[in-house]
Amino acid sequence: MQRETREHLFLEFTKSVCPDCGEVVDAHILIKNGKVLMKKRCIKHGYFESLLSSDSEKYLDSYKFNMPGMMPLEFGTKVTDGCPHDCGLCPDHQQHSCVGIIEITNACNLRCPTCFASSEGHDILSLDEVNYMLDQFVKQEGDPEVIQFSGGEPTIHPQILDFIRLAQNKKIKYVMINTNGIKISKDENFVKSLSELNPVIYLQFDGFKKETYEKLRGEDLLESKMKAIENLEKYNLRIVLVATIQRGVNEDEIGNLVDFALSKKAVKGLVLQPTFYSGRHPDVDPLNVVTLHEVIKHTSEQSKNGLKDTDFIPNPCCFPTCNASCYLYVDDKEVRPLARVVNVEEYVDFFMNRSVADLGQIKESLKVINSGCCGSSSSDNTGMACCTIPVDLKGIEKNIKVIMVQAFMDVFNFDVKKVMKCCVHEITPNGKIIPFCAFNNIPKYREEVNMYYRNKIAK
């Protein structure tokens, strides 16, 4: 009898969760037909398979960007039951908090068919509660990089401006508002008040088709989105556009999203997020979902700005298969990805243990490059080095933009080793700091917050 060769390559072993009961289960990461798959088995509910990547070669290549993490100043919990049950952060967690998220309300002015938070409540946090949560963030992190006020819809919270001011007084470098933009589109006085504080506006913007918004948000919001951008531009607020990319909905709009973001001076970045099926979402076939490497491929094929797959670099801060970024120099004449100018592997420490690249260090590296760009020690009379980035780098920060692909996990592709390197963290009212993908896939964490609200109301 002739023995058969397996139809897949076994890559590694990890832990995941059962999509039906949520129990932690063993999982195998496999390579099959050029794709990366997860296969896992629950003793109660059987086998499950999900797609992790559409390109196994790029998935494996990203592993070389996996770098040592940085510990927080303090840990919030002890190791007792093992990952993913000890979040807070526990000593087994391999990365500090680059981005802290505070859901200041579970109320929302939309009922999106796709909503990882299933927002439909009416609870809000007080100034004292948010102050305590920020203090816990600072206590564990020391010098936090990013705090993001989210929800629900944070702009409908009556104290949102006070929260922004509070976070800035605690010297947090970037204060972000994660918003659907509806209030911003309708209330110019509110936008003017925001401009006095100058937070970064993390604006939900999924595409340009009526059908896109109807499927993802439940109604046609394009006019509202464009008006929000107009109001933000008027008051010189910094914008990061955030698009949910979902199979059969808006994959064909990725190039237009990229080109639009690069054409708008007020838009400093674009985040493309493949749908992760947590919270409220449509039915899904986990073997037919949009993946990080597919989004990058669509970007290079659809954008009119000549981007390439190689312009996107895995982020060594989180697990490198979760995020990839393309930093670009953009002016009125051209769009130049920095990965074509800077030796990325030589300067990879610019991206280590941070969610936003150190633009000051990028500027210094460009100075070195411009002093001898492409083997030349001089520029032409246009004031440009031969890589066409200005020799005089004063104020270059305003010309740097980023396109980021962020792949969060759901119960179908949940991978404990990736959670352990996560640097995007939810801050809960009781002061715990919990990796984003654990918070949205391990039921007890969001339930603890729901219980907090119920006890608060009972009092």
Summary of the structure (lengths in Angstrom):
residues: 459
radius of gyration: 22.1
end to end distance: 72.6
largest distance: 79.3
contacts: 1513
relative contact order: 0.14
helix: 33%
strand: 23%
